[in-house]
């Protein structure tokens, strides 16, 4: 799970760089699909980057929280980790559609690669959490 947090941190840094460039391109009228003026986009840029940063930091904090609670043998954390992995799998396979890819700049270019990179440590973590020796660890 610590690997998942590290991968999420790298993805966040790359996504912030892409988003900053995407907003600059949108100011020239080439992205986002909206007819906003350059002045309005420059007003929205801090909000967009702040929301992207806050969301990325929340994902990293969730990875670390689940790693800590699973390490303490909390069964609810194992179940929650599995449920979140299921949501990530649904997102990766397109279960939620592609509507969100136009909302956050940079997601269309980096979204699939970032989702796969974050999904792989999740797969490893869930597999390790449900192995027979781990099940013995989680039972009281």
ABEGO torsion letter per residue (X at the ends): XAAAAAAAAAAAAAAAAAAAAAAAAAAAGABGGBBBBAAAAAAAAAAAAAAAAAAAAAAAAAAAAAAAAAAAGBAAAAAAAAAAAAAAAAAAAGAAEAAAAAABBGAAAAAAAAAAAAAAAAAAAAAAAABAAAAAAABX
